[in-house]
Amino acid sequence: MGVVEEAHNVKIVGSGDQTIVLAHGFGTDQSVWKHLVPHLVDDYRVILFDNMGAGTTNPDYFDFERYLTLEGYAYDVLALLEELRVQSCIFVGHSVSAMIGAIASITRPDLFSKLVAISASPRYLNDTDYYGGFEHEELKQLFEAMQSNYKAWCDGFAPLAVGGDMRTVAVQEFSRTLFNMRPDIALSVGQTIFQSDVRHLLSQVTIPCHIIQSMKDLAVPVVVSEYLHQNLGGKSIVEVMQSEGHLPQLSSPHVVIPVLLRHIRNNIDA
């Protein structure tokens, strides 16, 4: 196993001519794809990995400097694809990983046949003529809460993000993976993500993008999916699902998995 492979807990399942890379969002790890993977293994070679900083990765490998921007994560993706000798893949990115995949594709568009983006946002903060969903003050309070009592913050944030209460399996699952992160790393990653702004890069993304979004999502308002659609440089398509929450592949698999499979299998022109 290669160095990059080992650091990111890479798992390869299934067999097929086409490769699919599944990339998780903040506070989760590759287990977030557990409902999707069984539907892919017969037809595809599926690559699962953990983003650096996830609770399942070695905290000693987390470079606070490197991961101050999303580019650090995009370089990880490219290094991973290179080490695994992937020549082309369908990249399925959840939340921040959709933008990480998009950034990676600007450098090496040849490695990506398409991007399937779930709950993606180029900027979480509101701006002049742009609605991202958060005000500066709200984020300031969020970061302060993470710093003062991380466990309490996880317990409060998980139900809000998933869209349910602590009794639901999806909320418990997200709360578990969130709490698995080392608090100082979680804060750093959270600040990088919530303060990111990659709107200026969207026009350079030329690969086909399938934008999939819950109709109600605490972190990403529905208008953001339309913003992506209007500003991406290549062909794109938007589908708003009858699901709620920021991790719909975990909380509403019965709604989301069929939609995901359709976008993975069909091209935009189809």
C-alpha positions as CSV (number, residue, x, y, z in Angstrom):
1,M,0.0,0.0,0.0
2,G,1.3,3.4,-1.0
3,V,2.0,6.3,1.5
4,V,-0.9,8.4,0.4
5,E,-3.2,5.3,0.3
6,E,-2.3,4.4,3.8
7,A,-2.7,7.9,5.2
8,H,-6.2,8.3,3.8
9,N,-7.4,4.7,4.7
10,V,-8.1,3.9,1.1
11,K,-10.5,1.1,0.5
12,I,-11.1,-0.2,-3.1
13,V,-14.2,-2.4,-3.7
14,G,-16.0,-3.8,-6.7
15,S,-14.8,-4.3,-10.2
16,G,-15.6,-2.6,-13.4
17,D,-14.1,-0.6,-16.3
18,Q,-15.1,2.7,-14.7
19,T,-13.7,4.0,-11.5
20,I,-15.8,6.0,-9.0
21,V,-14.2,8.0,-6.2
22,L,-16.4,8.7,-3.2
23,A,-15.3,11.8,-1.2
24,H,-17.0,12.7,2.1
25,G,-17.7,16.1,3.7
26,F,-16.8,17.8,7.0
27,G,-17.3,15.8,10.2
28,T,-17.8,12.4,8.5
29,D,-15.6,9.7,7.0
30,Q,-16.0,7.1,4.2
31,S,-18.7,5.3,6.3
32,V,-21.2,8.0,5.1
33,W,-21.4,6.1,1.8
34,K,-22.5,2.8,3.4
35,H,-26.0,2.9,1.7
36,L,-24.6,3.8,-1.8
37,V,-21.6,1.4,-2.1
38,P,-23.6,-1.9,-2.3
39,H,-25.4,-0.5,-5.4
40,L,-22.1,0.3,-7.2
41,V,-19.8,-2.7,-6.6
42,D,-21.2,-4.9,-9.4
43,D,-20.6,-2.3,-12.1
44,Y,-17.8,-0.1,-10.9
45,R,-14.4,0.0,-9.2
46,V,-15.1,2.1,-6.1
47,I,-12.4,4.1,-4.3
48,L,-13.3,5.2,-0.8
49,F,-11.0,7.4,1.3
50,D,-10.9,9.6,4.4
51,N,-10.0,13.3,4.1
52,M,-7.1,14.3,6.2
53,G,-8.4,15.4,9.6
54,A,-11.3,13.0,9.7
55,G,-11.4,11.1,13.0
56,T,-10.3,7.9,11.3
57,T,-7.0,9.5,10.1
58,N,-3.8,9.8,12.1
59,P,-3.9,13.4,13.6
60,D,-0.1,13.5,13.4
61,Y,-0.5,13.7,9.6
62,F,-2.7,16.8,9.8
63,D,-0.7,19.8,8.6
64,F,-2.5,22.9,9.9
65,E,-0.7,25.1,7.3
66,R,-1.5,22.9,4.3
67,Y,-5.2,22.7,5.1
68,L,-5.8,26.4,5.6
69,T,-7.2,26.3,2.0
70,L,-9.2,23.8,0.0
71,E,-6.3,23.5,-2.4
72,G,-4.4,21.4,0.2
73,Y,-7.2,18.8,0.0
74,A,-7.4,19.1,-3.8
75,Y,-3.6,18.2,-4.0
76,D,-4.4,15.2,-1.8
77,V,-7.0,14.0,-4.2
78,L,-4.6,14.4,-7.2
79,A,-1.8,12.6,-5.3
80,L,-4.2,9.8,-4.5
81,L,-5.4,9.4,-8.1
82,E,-1.8,9.3,-9.2
83,E,-0.7,6.7,-6.6
84,L,-3.6,4.5,-7.6
85,R,-2.9,5.0,-11.3
86,V,-6.4,6.3,-12.0
87,Q,-6.7,7.6,-15.5
88,S,-10.3,8.8,-15.4
89,C,-13.0,8.7,-12.7
90,I,-16.5,9.8,-11.8
91,F,-15.9,11.9,-8.7
92,V,-18.8,11.9,-6.2
93,G,-18.2,14.7,-3.7
94,H,-20.3,15.5,-0.7
95,S,-20.3,19.0,0.7
96,V,-16.8,20.5,0.8
97,S,-15.4,17.6,-1.2
98,A,-17.5,18.6,-4.2
99,M,-15.6,21.9,-4.3
100,I,-12.3,20.0,-3.6
101,G,-13.0,17.8,-6.6
102,A,-13.9,20.8,-8.7
103,I,-10.6,22.5,-7.7
104,A,-8.6,19.3,-8.5
105,S,-10.3,19.1,-11.9
106,I,-9.1,22.5,-12.9
107,T,-5.5,21.3,-12.7
108,R,-6.2,17.9,-14.2
109,P,-9.5,17.8,-16.1
110,D,-8.4,14.6,-17.9
111,L,-8.7,12.7,-14.6
112,F,-12.4,13.4,-14.2
113,S,-15.2,12.3,-16.5
114,K,-17.7,14.1,-14.4
115,L,-18.4,15.5,-10.9
116,V,-21.5,14.5,-9.0
117,A,-21.8,17.2,-6.3
118,I,-24.1,16.7,-3.2
119,S,-24.9,19.6,-0.9
120,A,-22.1,21.7,-2.5
121,S,-21.4,25.3,-1.8
122,P,-18.7,27.7,-3.2
123,R,-19.2,30.1,-0.3
124,Y,-21.1,29.7,3.0
125,L,-21.1,33.4,4.0
126,N,-23.6,35.9,2.7
127,D,-22.1,38.6,0.4
128,T,-23.4,41.5,-1.7
129,D,-25.7,39.9,-4.3
130,Y,-25.0,36.4,-2.9
131,Y,-26.8,34.4,-0.4
132,G,-24.7,31.6,1.2
133,G,-26.8,31.1,4.3
134,F,-24.6,32.4,7.1
135,E,-23.7,35.8,8.6
136,H,-20.3,36.6,10.0
137,E,-21.7,36.7,13.5
138,E,-23.3,33.3,13.2
139,L,-20.0,31.7,12.2
140,K,-18.2,33.5,15.0
141,Q,-20.6,32.0,17.5
142,L,-20.3,28.6,15.9
143,F,-16.5,28.6,16.2
144,E,-16.7,29.9,19.8
145,A,-19.1,27.0,20.7
146,M,-16.7,24.5,19.1
147,Q,-13.8,25.9,21.2
148,S,-15.6,26.1,24.5
149,N,-17.1,22.6,24.7
150,Y,-16.6,20.5,21.6
151,K,-18.8,17.5,22.8
152,A,-21.7,19.8,23.6
153,W,-21.3,21.5,20.2
154,C,-21.3,18.1,18.4
155,D,-24.5,17.1,20.2
156,G,-26.1,20.4,19.2
157,F,-24.8,20.7,15.6
158,A,-25.5,17.1,14.5
159,P,-29.3,17.2,14.6
160,L,-29.3,20.6,12.9
161,A,-27.1,19.5,10.1
162,V,-28.8,16.2,9.5
163,G,-32.3,17.4,10.1
164,G,-33.7,15.2,12.9
165,D,-33.3,14.6,16.6
166,M,-30.7,12.6,18.6
167,R,-32.9,9.5,18.4
168,T,-32.4,9.0,14.7
169,V,-29.6,6.7,13.5
170,A,-28.3,9.2,11.0
171,V,-27.9,11.9,13.7
172,Q,-26.2,9.5,16.0
173,E,-23.9,8.4,13.2
174,F,-22.9,11.9,12.3
175,S,-22.5,12.9,15.9
176,R,-20.2,9.9,16.3
177,T,-17.9,10.7,13.3
178,L,-17.9,14.4,14.3
179,F,-16.9,13.7,17.8
180,N,-14.1,11.4,16.5
181,M,-12.3,14.4,15.2
182,R,-9.7,15.9,17.4
183,P,-11.3,19.2,18.6
184,D,-8.4,21.5,17.5
185,I,-8.4,19.9,14.1
186,A,-12.2,20.1,13.8
187,L,-12.1,23.8,14.5
188,S,-9.3,24.4,12.0
189,V,-11.1,22.4,9.3
190,G,-14.4,24.0,10.1
191,Q,-12.9,27.5,9.8
192,T,-11.2,26.7,6.5
193,I,-14.5,25.3,5.0
194,F,-17.0,27.9,6.4
195,Q,-14.7,30.8,5.4
196,S,-13.8,29.5,2.0
197,D,-14.8,31.3,-1.2
198,V,-14.1,29.6,-4.5
199,R,-16.7,31.5,-6.6
200,H,-13.9,32.9,-8.7
201,L,-12.7,29.4,-9.7
202,L,-16.1,28.1,-10.9
203,S,-15.7,29.4,-14.5
204,Q,-12.5,27.3,-14.8
205,V,-14.3,24.1,-14.0
206,T,-14.9,22.6,-17.4
207,I,-15.9,19.0,-16.6
208,P,-19.7,18.1,-16.6
209,C,-21.2,18.7,-13.1
210,H,-24.3,17.1,-11.7
211,I,-25.5,19.2,-8.8
212,I,-27.8,17.4,-6.3
213,Q,-29.3,19.2,-3.4
214,S,-31.8,18.7,-0.5
215,M,-34.8,21.0,-0.6
216,K,-34.0,22.0,2.9
217,D,-30.4,22.2,4.2
218,L,-29.1,24.2,7.2
219,A,-25.7,24.7,5.6
220,V,-26.6,25.2,1.9
221,P,-29.7,27.1,0.8
222,V,-31.3,25.8,-2.4
223,V,-30.4,29.0,-4.3
224,V,-26.7,28.0,-4.1
225,S,-27.3,25.0,-6.4
226,E,-28.7,27.4,-9.0
227,Y,-25.7,29.7,-8.5
228,L,-23.3,26.8,-9.2
229,H,-25.3,25.9,-12.3
230,Q,-25.1,29.4,-13.6
231,N,-21.4,30.0,-12.9
232,L,-19.6,26.7,-13.6
233,G,-17.5,26.7,-16.8
234,G,-18.8,23.4,-18.3
235,K,-22.1,21.7,-18.7
236,S,-24.1,21.3,-15.5
237,I,-27.5,20.1,-14.3
238,V,-29.4,20.6,-11.0
239,E,-31.7,18.3,-9.2
240,V,-33.4,19.3,-6.0
241,M,-34.5,16.2,-4.1
242,Q,-37.4,15.7,-1.7
243,S,-35.0,15.3,1.2
244,E,-34.0,17.4,4.1
245,G,-30.6,17.9,5.7
246,H,-27.0,18.3,4.8
247,L,-26.2,14.5,4.7
248,P,-29.2,13.2,2.7
249,Q,-27.2,10.1,1.6
250,L,-27.2,9.1,5.3
251,S,-30.6,10.4,6.5
252,S,-32.8,9.7,3.4
253,P,-31.1,6.9,1.4
254,H,-34.4,5.7,0.0
255,V,-34.8,9.1,-1.7
256,V,-31.2,9.9,-2.5
257,I,-29.6,6.6,-3.7
258,P,-31.8,6.3,-6.8
259,V,-31.1,9.9,-7.7
260,L,-27.4,9.5,-7.2
261,L,-27.3,6.3,-9.3
262,R,-29.2,8.0,-12.1
263,H,-26.6,10.8,-12.2
264,I,-23.7,8.5,-11.9
265,R,-25.0,6.4,-14.8
266,N,-26.4,9.0,-17.1
267,N,-24.6,11.9,-18.8
268,I,-26.1,15.4,-19.0
269,D,-27.1,15.0,-22.6
270,A,-28.7,11.7,-22.0
